[in-house]
Amino acid sequence: MSEVNVSKRREKCENCTKQCNKKQSSDGANSNQEREDVNEQVNDGSQLLLSACLSCDGCLSEEDSLKISQQSLEEVERVLALNKKCDASKHKVLVASVCPQSLPFFAVKFGLDVTEAAHKLCSFLKSLGVQYVFDTTLAAGFSILESQKEFIQRYRRRHHDSHALPMFTSSCPGWIRYSERVLGSLVTPHICTAKSPQQIMGCLVKDFFSKQQKLSPEKVFHVVVAPCFDKKLEAVREEFYSSLLETRDVDCVLTSGEIYYLMEQRKVSVEELDSVPLDQVFGEAGDVSLVRHDGRGSEGFLEHVFKHAAKELFGLDVHEITYKTLRNRDFQEVTLERDGETLLQFAAVYGFRNIQTLVHRMRKGRVPYQLVEVLSCPGGCLSGRGQAESEAGGRVDKVLVQQMEEAYSSLPVRLPEVNPVLHTLYQDWLQGQDSLQAGKLLHTEYRDQSQSHTQPPHMQW
């Protein structure tokens, strides 16, 4: 994140109390009943927004700011410049991993389909000095499969483990930050331990791929292109750093918008770029077509886990999922029924207004769901602030988001269960699906940090 972006967000954050009541009243999707439910334990709208701000990147501590300062274009350019010098011992192999939700942004900006846009983006990154460019769909497949397995385990122990259900998804760093720093033990035991696709991709690059290339992990500089600024904070979490090797799984996160800004800065036109296929982590020959997972512009955890659980727990095949919209399109639920009995009830909850409604219900013991897919951005990952903000800044470009949704939905869906590369990697890289190695590289823990971050009275729930 550039210094300009940080300063703009802090300025906005300092003025949030002035804007909150106006924002609350002007939001047509927010019903009076929802406002009453959420505000029952807080005195006014400004306090509500202040709680939400704790999870975003507008309220960074000095320590956070220092870490984030290394997640920048300048850091990547420093490494590229170092590689041009004579001292080869200090050279690093640059690897870029692009999130599937970033590719539709470039498709819209380039005026191309997603696959061709990905090839043009690959060409640009390699022209900078990046040696390998991957997409993170493979890593997302690992994350989905591990989440499915964990949900089944949690469901089966639900009667003797009060923390088993509901299970909350864990791929959104804004939601994780909010849970650890504000909600604490109320929520953290319920968060799925499967690492996010970004961090599993970090392990794939720094552990599997580096060994393939006969490189030590610290010789690889791994850049992730993501739709969201919060992914920068995820990359610098302590558990994703190896003190022994002095390297992170993900060295730098750049947003889609930052990459596009770099293209504009260098006056690179799409027409002059070659079409270069993405590389494959497993070294497959030829160009492998881009695919996506089920879901509304996200990684599709809810849909994949729902279908898997229906089959695994109840022997039911679910082919199509019907969402029931509750308060707005960012608060929806999915139900599995048989003979009038509700077997499963999942929810997709996007945006902090809806997240706070969910948490308020949880405090009162009124959450009927076994799984909740939680994302801090309204609309899901495609609406991440690193790519969906209008050029004026501050507001989401709704036309752009709609175009990105259409581009994303044009990609074919591929179930991770039928991906032979995943099964091969489970055996060759992780020594089996239930191995200690799989547990170490594909899972993490989330901690209650609320006690160590004293909250002023106006931030109490």
N, C-alpha and C positions, 0 to 999 in steps of 0.2 A: 504494500500500500504506500502510495507516495505521501510525502509530508503534507501536500495540499489536501489530499483526501482526508487525512487524520484531522487536520485543523478544521476542515469544513464540518466533519461529523461532530467534533467537540463543540463547535459553535452552535450547531443545530441542537446538540444535547443540552447545552446550557439554556436554550430557549424553549425546551420541550414543555416546561410547566405552563408557559404562556399559550402554547398551541394545543395543549391536550384537550381541554374542554371543547374547543372548536372542532378538533378532529373527532372526538367522540360523538358529538351531536350531528356532525355532517356525514358520518358513516352510515349509509342507509341500511347496510346489512346487519347492523348491530341493533337488535331489538331492545325495547325498554325492559323486558323481562331479563334479558341477558345482562344488561347494564346493572340491574338491581342485584342479580345473582353474584356478579363479579365484585361489585362494590360493597357488598354486605360487610366485609371485614376490612375495608379501607374507607377513608373518609371522603375522598374526592378523586376526580379523574387524574389530577396531576400525580398523585401518589401511585396510582395504577401504572402510569407510564414510566415513572421512575423505577419501579420494580422491573418492568420489562427491559429498561435500558441496561440493567446490570448484565444482561446476556449478550448484548451487541458489542460491536467494536468501537462504539462512540465513547465509552467510559473506561478507557484503558488506563491501567496503572503505569507508573514509570517503567517498571520491570517489563510489563507487557509491551509497552511502546518500544523498548530496546530490542526485544525479540522480533517484533513486527518490522522494525527498520531493516532487518536482514532479509525480509520477504519482499524483495523489490526488483525492478528491472535493473537497477544499478548493481545489485549483487550478481545477477546473471551476467551482466556486461563485464564485471570485474573478473569473473571466472573465464569468460571468453577471451579477455585481453591477456590474462595470465597464460592461456594456452598458446598464444601467438609468440610468447617469448621463447628464448633459446633453451632455458632450463627445463628439459623434458621431464625431469623427476617431479616437477610440480604440476604437470599437466593433469587434467581431469577429463574423464569421458562424460560428456553431457547426455543425459537421457531425459526426454520429455514424455510425460503421460497426460493424455487429454481426456477429461471426463466426458461421457456421452452427452450430458446436458449442456456442454459448451459448444459442441459441434453444430447444433441448430442455429446458434447465434452467428457463427461464421457463414453458415448456409444462407441466412437472410441477408447479412451484410455483403456477401459476395454475389448474391443473386444466382446461387447454384443449388443443386440438390446436396444432401448431407454428405454423401460419399465423395463427390467431386470437391466439395468444400474442404473435407478432411484431407484430401490429397494436396490441395493448394496450401493449406495450413502446414502440412508436413514439409512441403517444398520450402516454405518461408523459414520455418524453424531450422531446417538443415542448412539453409543459406547463411544463417547466423553462426553456425558452428556446432549445432546439436547433431550428435551422431546417430541417435536412435529416437524414434517417435512411436509411442504405443497409444492405444486407447485403453481405458480402465474397465471395459466390460467384463473381461476375464476375472479381475479382482472383485467386481460386483457380484459375479457368480459365486465366488467363494463366500462372500459375506451373506448372500441370500441362503445358500445351503446351510451354513453354520447357524443362521438365525432360525431356519426351519427346524433344525435338529434341537436347538435350545428350547424353542417353544414347546415341542412335544415333551421334552423332559420336564419343563416347568408345569405343563398342564397335568402330567401324571403325578406330580407331587403336590398339587394345589391344596389337597385336604389337610396336609400336615406341615405346609410351609406358607405362612401368611404373606411372604414376600414373592411368592412364585408368580402370581397374577395380580393385576394385569402386567403384561410384558410391554415395555416401551422400546421402540426402535432407537438405534444409537448412531445413525450415520450423519446426523445434523449437529455440528459443533456448537451452534448457537443454543440449541436446546440442551446439549450436554453442559455447557458453561452455566446456563441458567439453573439447571437441576443441581449441579454440584455447589454453586455459590449461594443460591437463594433457597431452593426447596429442600436440599439436604437429604436426611434419612427418610423423609416421606416418600421420595421418588427413587433415589440412587439404587436401592436393592432391586428395583423392578426393571432397570435398564438392561437390555440385552447386551451380553458381553462380547458379541462378535464385533471385530474391528470394522470400521467403515471401509468402503472400497478404496478410498485414497490411501489409507494406512496399510491395507493388505497389498496394494500395489507397491507401496514402499518396500515391504518385505520381499515381494517378488523380484523387484529390481535389485535391492541391496544384498539379498541372500541368494536366490536362485539364479538370476540373470548374471550377476557379477561372477559367480562361480563358473557359469557357462563360458564366460568371456575370459576366465582366468585372471580376474581383477580383484584386488582387495576392495571391500565396500567403500573405504574412505577415498578411493580413487574415482568413484562414480559420483557425479553431481546430478541429483535427481530433481527435476522441476515438474510440478503438476500444474496443468491449466484447468482452472475450476470456475464455476459461475458465481462463487460466493467468497466474500472477504473473510468470513469466519473460518474458512478452511486454512487460512494462514495461522490462526491460533491453534488449530488442531495439530498442525505439523510440528509445533514447538513444544508440545506436551512432553514432560520429563520421561514418561515411559516409552516414548518413541525415539529416544536417544541412547546410543551405545557409548558409555564412558570408556569402555575397553578399546573400541575402535575409533572413538572420537568422531562419530558420524551419526546423522539422523536418517531415518527411513525416507523422509521427504525433506530435501534441503531447502527448497523454496517453492512457494505457491504463488502463481500469478493468475489474476482473473482474466477471463476472456476479453474484457474491456481493456485491460493493460496490454495484452498482446496486440489487439487491434490498434491501440494508440501507438504502439511501437511501429507497426506497419505504416501508419499515417506519418509518423515522425520521420521515417526513412523514405517516405514517398514511394512505397512499393505498391504497384498496381496488381490486381489479381490476374489481369491478362498476361503480364510478363512472367508469371510464375509457372513452372512446369507442374505436371500432375504426377506426384510421387506417392505411391502406396505406403500406408503405414507399415511399420515393422511388427513382427510377432515375437512375443516374449519367449515362446517355446521354439522359435526358429522354424516355423512351418514355411514350406516353400510356397511361393505365389501369393497373390493378393487375396486375403480373406475378407469377404463382404462384411460390412458393418451391420450389427444387429442391436436390438435393445431388449430390455426386460419389460414385463407388464408394469403398468402404472401410469399415473397422470403426470408425466413430466418429472417423475422421481425415479428412484431405483426399483420401485415396485415391490417393496418388502411385503406390504399388506396382502397384495393379490397372490404372490407366490406362497407365502406362509398359509394363507387361507385355503388355497387349493390343496396344498400338501397336507395340512391338518385334517381337512375333510376326508381325504383318502386314507391317511395313516390312522386316524382315530375312529372314523365312523364308516370307512369303506365306501364313501360317496365320491363319485367323479363330478367335479365342478368345472364346466367349460367356460361359462360366461358369468361374470360377476355384476350384480346390479347394485349400484350405490343409492342409498336413500339420503337425500339432502336434509339436514336438520335446520340449523340456523342460517347457514349460508353455504356456498359451494366449497368452502374450506373446512367445513365440519360435516362429515358424511359418515354413514355407517353401513356395514355389510353384515347380513345375517344368514346363517345356515339353519334351515329348519327341516324336520322330518316328522310327519304325522302330527303337525301342530305343535311340536316341541322345539324350542330354540336350543340348538346344539352349540353354535358358536356365534359370537357377536363381536365384530372388530370395528374400529373407527379410524378414519383418517382425519387428523387435526392439524391444520396448517395456520400459521400466523399467531402472534403472541396474544392477541385478544382471545382467540379460541383456546389457546393453551392455558390461559389463566382461568377460563371457564371450566376447563377439564380439571385443573388442579383444585379449584374450589369444590367441585363435586367430589373429588377424591378425598378431600379433608372431611367431608360429611358422609363418606362411605357410600356414595351414590354413583359409582362407576360400574356399569354392567359389563364392560368389555374385558375380553381375555387378552387382546392385543390392540395397541394403539400405535399407528404410524404417525410420528410427530416430526414436523418440519417448521422451523421458525419463520420461513418466508411464505407469505400468503401466495397461493398458487403453486407452491412446490419449488423444486430446485431450478427449474427453468427461469423462475422469477428472481433468482439471486441478484443481489445488488451489484455484483461485479459485472453484470452484463445487461440487466433489464432496466436500469435507470435511464431516464431520458437525458438527452445531451445537456439540458439545463440543470440536471442534477436534482436529487431529492425525491422525485416522483417516479413511479414505475411507468414505463412506456407500454401502455396496454396493447397498442397495435403491434409493437415488436414482439411482445409476449405471445400474442395470438398467432403470429407468423411462425414463431419458434415452436409452438405447440403443434402446428400443422406439419412442420418439417420433421419434428421428432416422431410424430405418429406415423409418418411415411416409412420409417424403418421397420423391417420385419422383426417379430418377436421370436426369441429363441430361449427355450427353457434351459437353465443351467444344468438340470439333471441329465440332459441328453448331449451335453458338450463333452466329447471324448478327451479334449485337452485337460479339462478340469480333473477328470478321473485319473488320467496319466500323472498329473502333477501331485495329486493326493498320494499316489503310490511312490513316485520317483523322488519327489521333493520332500513330502511330509511323512513318509513311512506309514501311510494309512490314515483313514478318516478320523479315527479315535485315538491317534497317537499323542504322545506328550509333545512332539514337535508341532502337530496341528494346533494343540491347545495353546502353545507358546506363541506361535506366529500369527494365528488367526483370531486370538481373543485378547481382551484387556480387562481392566477393572475401572469402575467409576467410584469416586470417593465423596463422602460428605465433607465439603470444605466450608460449610456455612458458619461453623463455630469460629473458624480462624479469620473470618471476614465480618467483623461486627457491623450490624446493620443499624443505621439510625432509626428512630421511632417511626418516621414517615415511610419506611420501607418494610414495616412489619405486615405480615398477612393476617 
